[in-house]
């Protein structure tokens, strides 16, 4: 039985898509299971019974006739060669009927005969020719096939097994459209959540590892527990307080003076739930001198996927309530700050979905309430970067993947030291790509 599912995404915002299932059973299924009309007649016909002795005599006679005919064929067509002496060229001269005769007479007794010899060369050539034709036809009909962006946004395609890296390392261009080489890397600003925020005061923290590897001053504006997509479009004490630490509002906090009042109100509204690094990030953001910044690195883990964040909105591409919308709105502001700013966005690494029993489930198989897998979030994130000429590093398929996640995660999502080293390696690869 086949089932067809039609997903209706034309629903009110925040409401889950409606799924309609239609059972489509082929009529051939019934025909195959029904008993043929003449089956009862066939069942009634009886075959005359034979004794074991008569069957044995008949079998001996039949074998003798077959052997005699086969030996006669060898004598007349191959000058008395034995079956074992026949070459591939000899076998190819036989008709199908003659080949079957020799195989029936000598094939079972010639235990030393290889399977390859019993296969006629002409048949092998014909089979290979058919395979070549099929391959050519498939290549022609599937050349240049692309996934429609609307399908990416809906998540109506299977991303399991997708192995091509989504990296897109873009150069910084000057006013004349030329690549700017050997850019200075004296000051790096980091935005994100756990990957940069965890162990921020330790030498094993990713932010400090980047500082050691590059020799640059690193300003860490990451906040653990935050995510890209906002719950609401505004921030303040009466709104979702954690939204103030999303990428967009932190970028605005670091550049627009008027944003600080709203962020302060949100921090006041959080009370005891205020992240421990919140005050440090607030001070660093409001005191940031963008004229000194050379590189911005952005990395959010799979929190948005695990929190069922909206992925994207084609009609409102910079809506901060969406995963890619918040990113695009932030990139727009960063380009306003400095068009030649190097921006490197690192995708989430692999993370497991955790069910209500605490069991880990593949994030390539589990679709969240927005009907998206973790791969859907990463694919859309890469597309958003392309819109604003930001470099994109694919960590999901190129760094910490489903195959090696157990070696680089402390739980279902957080990186251990080895995992951070893998991310550092990929960041440095993008940073030095055009050097």
N, C-alpha and C positions, 0 to 999 in steps of 0.2 A: 504494500500500500504506500502511495506517495502522498505527502502532505505539502500543500502550498501555503505559505504564510505571507499575508499582505500587511505591511506596517504603515499605519497612517500617522504621519508626523505633523499633520495640520491640526494641532491641539493647542489649548491655552498654555501659556508659559508656566513651566513648573509642573505641568501635568504629563504623566507618562504616555508615550505613544500607544495607540490602540492596535492590537494584533488580531487579525482575522485569519482563522485556519480553515482551509478547504481540503477535504479528502478527495483525492483524484485517483480512482481505482480503474485501471485499464480493463476493457472488456476481455482482453486476452487472458487475464487472470482467471475469469470464470470458465472460459473455453478450455483452458489447460486443465482445470480441476474436474471438469465434467467427464463422465465415462462415455466413450464412443457408442453410437447407437448399435453397432454390430458386435459389441463386446460380449454380450450374452451368448450370441451364436458361436463365437470363437471359443468361449469357455466350454460349450457343450461338445465340441468336436474332440474325439479321443484319438490319440496316436497309438497305432498298434504296438503292443508291448513286444520287446525283444529280450532274449536271454543274453547273459553276459558272454556266452560262448559264441553266439552268432554275431554279436557286435565285434568281438575280437577278430574273427575271421574276415569280416567285411573290411575292417580297418587295415589288416595286413594286405589284403588284395588291393585296396586303394593306394596304399603307400608304394606297393610294387609297381603299379601302373604309373604313378607320378615319377618314381625314380627312373623307370625305363624311358619315359618321355624326356626327362631332363638330360640323361646321358646321351640320347639321340641328338638333342639340341646342341650339346657341347661338341659332339663329333662332327656334325654337319656345319656348324657356324664358326667354331673356333679350332678346327683341326684336332679335336680330341683333347684340348686342354682340360685340366681338372678345375673344379669350382674355385679352389684356393689360388690357382695360377692366374685367374682372370684379373685384368687391370681395370682401372677406372674408365679408360677409353673403351674397353670391351663392354663393360656394363652399360655404358652410355649408348651403345649400339642396339641394345635390346629394347623391344617393345615392352609396354607395361605388363602384358600377358606373359611374355617370355621371362621377364624379371621375376614375376610372382611365382612362376613355375620353378625356377632355379632356387629361389629363396625357400619355397615350401619343401623342396627335395633335400637341399643341403644346409639350409640356414640353421635349423635346430640342432643338427649334429656337429656343426663347426663351431664349437665353443670358443676356440681361440680367435675366431673372426671378430674384428672390431666393429663397433656400431657404425663408425664412419664409413667403412667399406660397404655396408649394406645400404647406405644412403646414396642415391644416384647423383652424380655431379650436375646433371641437367636440372634436377629438381632444386638443388642448392642454389644454383645461379638464378633460377626463376624466383625463388623465395627472396633472395637478396634484392633482386630488381624491384619486386613489389614493395619491400621496405623502403627503398630509396624513393620510389614514387610517392608513397605515403608521407615520408618526411618532407619532401619538396612541397607537396600540397599544403601540409600543415604550416610550414614556414611562410608560405605566400599568404595564406588566409589569416595568419596571426601577426604578420609584420606590422609593427607600429601600434599595436593595441594598447590603449591607455585606460586607466581607471578614471571615470568621470568624477570631478571634484564634488559634485552633489552627492554621489554615493559615498565618498569618503566622509562627508559631514554627517550623513545619516548612519554610517557604520553598517551598511547593508552588504558588506562583502567580507570574505574570509581572509583574515590577515595571518592565520596560523601558517607557519612555514616560510614566512617572508624573510629572506636572508640578505638581500642587497642593502648595503649601507646607505643611509640617507644623508650622509655628510655633504655639506655645501660650504666650502671655505672660500669666502669672497674677499678680494683685495680692497684696500682703501684707495680711492681714486682722487687725483688732484683736480684742480679747476679745468684742466685741459683733457681730462679723461684718461690720464696715464696712471699706471700702478705706482703707488708710493712704496718704495722698498726700504728695508732697514729702518723701520719706524722705531722710535724710542719707546721703551717700556719702563718708565720710571714710576708710574702711579697707576695702580689697578683698583677699581671699585667692584665689589662683589655684591650681587643681589640674589636672594633665594631663601631656601628654608634649611632643612636638616643637613644636607651635604656640606654646606658652608658653616652652619650654625653649631653643629655637634663638636664638642671638644674645642671650642673656639680659643680657649686660653692654653691649649696643649700644643706641643710641637708636632703631635700626631693629627692635629686638626687640619683639614684641607686648606683653609685660608693661610695658615702659617706654612704649610708645605709649599704653597704657591709662592709665598714671599721668599722662602729659602731658595727655591729653584730659579727664580727670576731676578732676585736681588732688588725687586721693586718694593715700593711702599704699598701696602695693601689695606684698603679701607673696607671693613667687613660690615655691610648693611643687611645681613641675613637675619631672619627671625625664625626660630624653630616653631613648628606647628602652623605656620602661615601657609598660604597657597596662592596660586595665581588668580583664579576666579574669585570675585567678590560675591558675597551674599546679596548685597544691595548696591545701588549706584551711588549712594552718599555715605559719608562717614560722620561720626560724632557720637556723643554720649548715648543718644537714644537709638542708634543704629547698631548693626553688627560690629562690635568693637574691633574684632580681629581683622576686619577689612582694611583698617588703617595701616597694617603691615603687609598688605599685598604689594606687588611690584609697582603698580601704577601710582599708588599714593605715596610710596617711599621715594620714587623718582620725583614726584611733584614736591614732596617735602624738602628735597635737596635743592630745588631750583626756584620754586615759587614761595615767596615769603608768606603769602596769605594762607597757605596750607597748614602751617604749624598750629594754628588755633584749633582746627578740626581734629588734628592728630592728638593734641593734648587732651581734648574732650573725650576722645575715644579711649585714651589711656586711663583717664580718670574713671570712666565707666567700667573698665575691666576690674578695678579693685584688686582683690587678691589673685585674680587670674592673669594679671599682667606678666608677660614673659620676663624672665630674669635679665635678658639682654636688651629689653625695650628702651630703657633710659639711655643706655650706651649708644644704641643705634640712633635714637632721636638726636642726641648731641652730635654724633658724627655726621649725620645727614644734613642737619641745619648748618653745620660749620664747613661743609664741603666746598672746595674751590674748584669748580669745573674746568677752569682754564689750565689746571695742572694735570687733569686726568687724561691718560693716554688710552686706556682699555677698560671696557666694562664687560664683566662676565656674569651671566645669569644662569642659575640652575635651580630648578624646583624638581623635587622627586615625584613619586607617583601619588602624592596626597590628593591631588585633584581627581584622579581616576578613582581612588578608594573612597572619596567623599561625594562621588556622583556629580561633580561639577559639570555644568553645561560646557560643551566642547567649542562650538563656534556658531556664529550667526552671520550668514551671507548678506543679509540686508543691513545689519549693523556691525560691521567688521571690527569696530573699536569699542564695542560695548564691554565695559569692565566686568560685567557679571559672567562673561564667558572666558574660558581658558585661553583661547587665542585672541579674544577681544581685548583682554587686559594686557596681553603681551604686545599687541599691535598699538594700542593706545600709548604704552610705555615707550616703544620704539619711536613713535611719532614725536614724543617729547624729547627723547635723547637726540634725535636728528635735528630738532629745533635748537637744542643746546649747542651742538657741534656737529655739522654735517660730515666732518672727516673723522669722527670718533669711531674707534674700532670696537665693535660690539660682537661678542661671541656668546651664543646661546647654547647651553649644553642640555640635551634632553634628559628626562628621567632615566635612571638605570632600571633594570628589571626589578619587579617587586611581585610578591605573591598576594593574591586576594585571600583574605582570611574570613571564613564563614562563621556562622553563629556558634559553632562547636569548637572554634579555634583551629580548625584544620586549614592547611594551605591549599589553595587551588590555583592552577595556572592562570595568569592574567591574560594569556593569549586565548583562553577558552571562555573565561567568565566575562560576560557583558554586564556592565553596571546598569543602573536605572536609566541612564541616558543612552542605552544600547550601544555602548562603546567599549572596546578593549583598550588596554594600555597602549597598544600599537596605534590605535586611532588617534589618541592624544598626541603621540609623537609625530605621526605623519602630518597632522594639521599644524603642529608647532613648527615643523620645517617649512611648510607652505607660508606661514605667517612671517617667518624670517625672510623668505625670498621677497615678500612684498616690500620690505624695508631695507633690503641689501645688507642684512645681518648674517654673519657666519653661523652655521648650525652644525653641531657635533652630535652625531647619533650614538648615544650611549646604550640604547636598548638593544640594538643588534650588533654593536661594535665594541662594547666595553664590558659591562656586567650584563650578561644575557641569561636566558632561561637555562642554558646548558651549564653555565659555571656559577650561577647565583649562590649556591650553597657555600662556595669558597670565599665569597666577598660580602655577604650580608650577615649581620648579627641576629636578625630576626626576619620578618617578611619584607622589610623595606630599608632599614638603616645600614649604611656601609661600615665595614670594619676597616682597619688600617690598610690591608691589602687592597680593598675596594677603592679606597681614597687614592691610593697610589696608581691604580688603573685609570681613574678619572683624571688625575694630575697628568699622566702620560698623554692622554688624549687632548687635554687642554693645551699642553705645551706644543703638541703636534699642530694644532690649529693656530696657535700664537706665532709660531715660527715658520709657517707654511711658505710664506713669500720672502723669507730672508735669504 
